[in-house]
Amino acid sequence: MIPPGDVSTIRRLVLEHTPCLKARVGPALTNNFGVVLGEDVLADGDMPALPTSRMDGYALRATDVVLHRVLEIAGTTRAGDHRGQPLPAGMCHKITTGAALPENADCVIPVEDTRTVDGGIEIIAAHCTDHRFIRFPGEEFRQGQVLVPAGTVLGPVEYGLLALAGRTAALQYDAPRVAVLSTGNEIVEPGMRPGQHQVRNSNGPMLMAQLCRAGALPRFLGIAPDSEASLRSLIREGLWHNVLVISGGISAGDRDLVPSVLESEGARILAHGVSMRPGKPFLFATHPCGPIIFGLPGNPVSAFTCMELFVRPAIESMRGLQAPAEKQWQKAPLATDFSWKGDRPFYPPMRLDSKGLLHPTHLSGSADLRSIAGCNVLARLAPQGMLHAGDPVDIAILE
């Protein structure tokens, strides 16, 4: 029997045995939100390529900027126009935002610093010689510079940068395919009316949603009753996926058949039990065919917590994200006094409000799913203790 390990040790163990999926070339589609980039994307040119105006005004030579001087307008340059002829001395070009400066022009004077006169402009304010209204070549980025590094989650800005680099396709990681299996004679589907001895399957939908949030592609296999034949059939189906997540059936009771069935199917159990609450029943295994396997507790709050602490880092690592075991933890102050008792490190879900204050939950037990509604962080606490409002607490943000 494998003794329970501490949370940090098991998180490291999971990540050490989690394979990163292969990156492959795919289209850079903006509707494919949350994809992880598998390569550095480099700029294929300077941005901007030429000196351009930051605002509507007049391009001219700095030596011609003299208060109350009148300059003839030699032409107009708009965004998208070629630079045209070099600018003669003593003249200016009307210019729009984003337009390239004519050759020989080295400053821009805003429209509001001029007054229109016959055939030209009069300079009524002369503070433009410091180039504040010009974007110089390569000011935003240079050719060959990394615009989006490998491992970045592609969002709106990143897709814009891919477009600036001329990339319509990029190397990217596939989302892990995850099979989810619920177990237990007492579990029925949400659409069914349970008997007094039964309960609707809340773990299945909850875990599926958590996996989606982590960037996986989950598939629900169904509910397996507490029989070896049913479990074996669905476990074999789940082993065709990158990850198999099983809820319930992993403790030491007569009907907790999952560990023995997994081992008989060739799985190697690396961790069985974790020293924490909620969530002591926990299992992690590998299989020679490649998938990794998680056994989560049947109680929903425990399943929720184990999913975030152990399964989610593995999913993110598979997707190409850097997910060291302790990366997520930061500190937040308690909004109220909080005391708790127990014999194992405590990882309760809590709510972090918009002001950065942490609100504990009134958790009656690991089956009390309603009590953690609205929670968006996990706290990390000693087995027992007392904290006061304002005291800092280690938290991992979930959303």
GIPEHU-V49081 format. One record per pair of residues at least 4 apart in sequence whose C-alpha atoms are under 8 Angstrom apart, sorted by the first residue. I is the first residue (numbers start at 1). J is the second residue. Records with the same first field share a line. If there is no record, write none. Layout:
I: J / J
This chain:
1: 272
2: 270 / 271 / 272 / 273
3: 271 / 272 / 273
4: 271 / 272 / 273 / 274 / 275 / 280
5: 9 / 10 / 271 / 273 / 274 / 275
6: 10 / 274 / 275 / 276
7: 11 / 274 / 275 / 276 / 309
8: 12 / 325 / 326
9: 13
10: 14 / 271 / 274 / 310
11: 15 / 309 / 310 / 313 / 325
12: 16 / 324 / 325
13: 17
14: 18 / 284 / 310 / 314
15: 313 / 314 / 317 / 324 / 325
17: 286 / 292
18: 292 / 314 / 317 / 318
19: 317 / 318
20: 317 / 318 / 319 / 320
21: 173 / 174 / 176 / 318 / 319 / 320
22: 173 / 174
23: 38 / 171 / 172 / 173 / 174
24: 38 / 170 / 171 / 172 / 173 / 174
25: 169 / 170 / 171 / 172
26: 169 / 170 / 171 / 172
27: 168 / 169 / 170
28: 32 / 159 / 162 / 167 / 168 / 169 / 170
29: 159 / 168
30: 155 / 156 / 159
33: 154 / 155
34: 153 / 154 / 155 / 215
35: 153 / 154 / 172 / 173 / 174 / 175
36: 150 / 151 / 152 / 153 / 154 / 172 / 173 / 319 / 320 / 321
37: 149 / 150 / 151 / 152 / 153 / 154 / 170 / 171 / 172 / 173 / 320
38: 150 / 151 / 170 / 171 / 172 / 173 / 320
39: 149 / 150 / 151 / 170 / 171 / 172
40: 146 / 147 / 148 / 149 / 150
41: 146 / 147 / 148 / 149 / 150 / 162 / 165
42: 143 / 144 / 145 / 146 / 147 / 148 / 165
43: 141 / 142 / 143 / 144 / 145 / 146 / 147 / 164 / 165
44: 143 / 144 / 165 / 166
45: 49 / 142 / 143 / 144 / 165
46: 137 / 138 / 139 / 140 / 141 / 142 / 143
47: 137 / 138 / 139 / 140 / 141 / 142
48: 52 / 135 / 136 / 137 / 138 / 139 / 140 / 141
49: 137 / 138
50: 100 / 101 / 136 / 137
51: 100 / 101 / 134 / 135 / 136 / 137
52: 97 / 98 / 99 / 100 / 101 / 134 / 135 / 136
53: 95 / 96 / 97 / 98 / 99 / 100 / 101 / 108 / 133 / 134 / 135
54: 97 / 98 / 133 / 134 / 135
55: 96 / 97 / 98 / 110 / 133
56: 95 / 96 / 97 / 110 / 111
57: 94 / 95 / 96 / 108 / 109 / 110 / 111 / 112
58: 92 / 93 / 94 / 95 / 108 / 109 / 110 / 111
59: 92 / 93 / 94 / 95 / 101 / 102 / 105 / 106 / 107 / 108 / 109
60: 64 / 65 / 87 / 91 / 92 / 93 / 104 / 105 / 106 / 107 / 108 / 109
61: 65 / 89 / 90 / 92 / 104 / 105 / 106 / 107
62: 105 / 106 / 107 / 128 / 129
64: 89 / 90 / 91
65: 69 / 123 / 126 / 128 / 129
66: 123 / 126
67: 123 / 124 / 125 / 126
68: 122 / 123 / 124 / 125
69: 122 / 123
70: 117 / 120 / 121 / 122 / 123
71: 90 / 91 / 92 / 120 / 121 / 122
72: 90 / 91 / 92 / 119 / 120 / 121
73: 91 / 92 / 93 / 94 / 119 / 120 / 121
74: 87 / 91 / 92 / 93 / 94
75: 92 / 93 / 94
76: 93 / 94 / 95
77: 81 / 82 / 83 / 93 / 94 / 95 / 96 / 99 / 100 / 101 / 102
78: 95 / 96 / 97 / 98 / 99 / 100
79: 96 / 97 / 98 / 99 / 100
80: 99 / 100
81: 99 / 100
82: 100
83: 100 / 101 / 102 / 103
84: 102 / 103
85: 102 / 103
86: 102 / 103 / 104 / 105
87: 91 / 92 / 93 / 102 / 103 / 104 / 105
88: 92 / 104
93: 102
95: 99 / 101
101: 105 / 106
106: 131
107: 128 / 129 / 130 / 131 / 133 / 134
108: 128 / 129 / 131 / 133 / 134
109: 113 / 114 / 126 / 128 / 133
110: 114
111: 115
113: 123 / 124 / 125 / 126
114: 121 / 122 / 123 / 124 / 125
115: 121 / 122 / 123 / 124
116: 120 / 121 / 122
117: 121 / 122
128: 132 / 133
135: 139
138: 142 / 143
141: 145 / 147
147: 161 / 162 / 165
148: 152 / 158 / 161 / 162
151: 320 / 321 / 322
152: 321
153: 321
154: 158 / 159
155: 159
156: 160
157: 161
158: 162
159: 163
160: 164
161: 165
162: 166 / 167 / 168
163: 167 / 168
173: 319 / 320
174: 319
175: 215 / 216 / 217 / 318 / 319
176: 215 / 216 / 217 / 242 / 243 / 315 / 318 / 319
177: 216 / 217 / 218 / 219 / 241 / 242 / 243
178: 211 / 216 / 217 / 218 / 219 / 238 / 241 / 242 / 243 / 244 / 245
179: 218 / 219 / 220 / 221 / 238 / 241 / 243 / 244 / 245
180: 204 / 207 / 208 / 218 / 219 / 220 / 221 / 222 / 238 / 244 / 245 / 246 / 247
181: 204 / 220 / 221 / 222 / 223 / 224 / 234 / 235 / 238 / 244 / 245 / 246 / 247
182: 201 / 203 / 204 / 221 / 222 / 223 / 224 / 246 / 247 / 248
183: 187 / 223 / 224 / 225 / 226 / 231 / 246 / 247 / 248 / 249
184: 223 / 224 / 225 / 226 / 248 / 249
185: 198 / 224 / 225 / 226
186: 197 / 198 / 199
187: 198 / 199 / 200 / 201 / 223
188: 192 / 194 / 198 / 199 / 200 / 201 / 223
189: 200 / 201 / 223
190: 200 / 201 / 202
192: 200
193: 200
194: 198 / 199 / 200
195: 199
201: 205
202: 206 / 300
203: 207 / 247 / 298 / 300 / 303
204: 208 / 220 / 247
205: 209
206: 210 / 304
207: 211 / 303 / 304 / 307
208: 212 / 218 / 219 / 220
209: 213
210: 214 / 307 / 308
211: 215 / 216 / 217 / 218 / 312
212: 216 / 217 / 218
213: 399
214: 312 / 315 / 316
215: 315 / 316 / 319
216: 315
221: 234 / 238
224: 230 / 231 / 234
225: 230 / 231
226: 230 / 231 / 249 / 255 / 256 / 257
227: 231 / 255 / 257
228: 232 / 257 / 261
229: 233
230: 234
231: 235 / 257 / 258 / 261
232: 236 / 261 / 262 / 265
233: 237
234: 238
235: 239 / 244 / 262
236: 240 / 265
238: 243 / 244
239: 243 / 244 / 289 / 291
240: 291
241: 291
242: 290 / 291 / 292
243: 291 / 292 / 293 / 294
244: 291 / 292 / 293 / 294
245: 293 / 294 / 295 / 296
246: 293 / 294 / 295 / 296
247: 295 / 296 / 297 / 298 / 303
248: 256 / 295 / 296 / 297 / 298 / 299
249: 255 / 256 / 257 / 258 / 297 / 298
250: 256 / 257 / 258 / 259 / 281 / 282 / 283 / 295 / 296 / 297
251: 256 / 281 / 282
252: 256
257: 261
258: 262
259: 263 / 269
260: 264
261: 265
262: 266 / 267 / 268
263: 267 / 268 / 269
266: 287 / 288
267: 285 / 286 / 287 / 288
268: 285 / 286 / 287
269: 283 / 284 / 285 / 286
270: 283 / 284 / 285 / 286
271: 282 / 283 / 284 / 285
272: 281 / 282 / 283 / 284
273: 280 / 281 / 282 / 283
274: 279 / 280 / 281 / 282
275: 280 / 344 / 345
276: 280 / 344 / 345 / 346 / 347
277: 302 / 344 / 345 / 346 / 347 / 348
278: 301 / 302 / 305 / 346 / 347 / 348 / 366
279: 296 / 297 / 301 / 302 / 303 / 305 / 306 / 366
280: 297 / 302
281: 296 / 297
282: 294 / 295 / 296 / 297 / 306
283: 293 / 294 / 295 / 296
284: 292 / 293 / 294 / 295
285: 292 / 293 / 294
286: 290 / 291 / 292 / 293
287: 291 / 292 / 293
294: 311
296: 302 / 303 / 306 / 307
297: 302 / 303 / 306
298: 302 / 303
299: 303 / 366 / 367
300: 304 / 366 / 367 / 368 / 369
301: 305 / 366 / 367 / 368 / 369 / 372
302: 306 / 366 / 367
303: 307
304: 308
305: 309 / 347 / 348 / 349 / 378
306: 310 / 311
307: 311 / 312
308: 312 / 313 / 398
309: 313
310: 314
311: 315
312: 316
313: 317 / 323 / 325
314: 318 / 323
315: 319
316: 320 / 321 / 322 / 323
317: 321 / 322 / 323
323: 327
328: 395 / 396 / 397
329: 394 / 395 / 396 / 397
330: 394 / 395 / 396
331: 392 / 393 / 394 / 395
332: 356 / 357 / 358 / 392 / 393 / 394 / 395
333: 356 / 357 / 358 / 389 / 390 / 391 / 392 / 393
334: 357 / 358 / 359 / 360 / 388 / 389 / 390 / 391 / 392 / 393
335: 357 / 358 / 359 / 389 / 390
336: 358 / 359 / 360 / 388 / 389 / 390
337: 386 / 387 / 388 / 389
338: 360 / 386 / 387 / 388 / 389
339: 384 / 385 / 386 / 387
340: 383 / 384 / 385 / 386
341: 383 / 384 / 385
342: 346 / 383 / 384
343: 383 / 384
344: 382 / 383
345: 380 / 381 / 382 / 383 / 384
346: 379 / 380 / 381 / 382 / 383 / 384
347: 378 / 379 / 380 / 381
348: 361 / 378 / 379 / 380
349: 360 / 361 / 372 / 375 / 376 / 377 / 378 / 379
350: 358 / 359 / 360 / 361 / 372 / 375 / 376 / 377 / 378 / 379
351: 358 / 359 / 360 / 361 / 374 / 375 / 376 / 377
352: 356 / 357 / 358 / 359 / 375 / 376 / 377
353: 357 / 358 / 359
361: 371 / 372
362: 371
363: 368 / 371 / 372
364: 368 / 371
368: 372
369: 373
376: 397 / 398 / 399
377: 395 / 396 / 397 / 398 / 399
378: 395 / 396 / 397 / 398
379: 393 / 394 / 395 / 396
380: 393 / 394 / 395
381: 393 / 394
387: 391
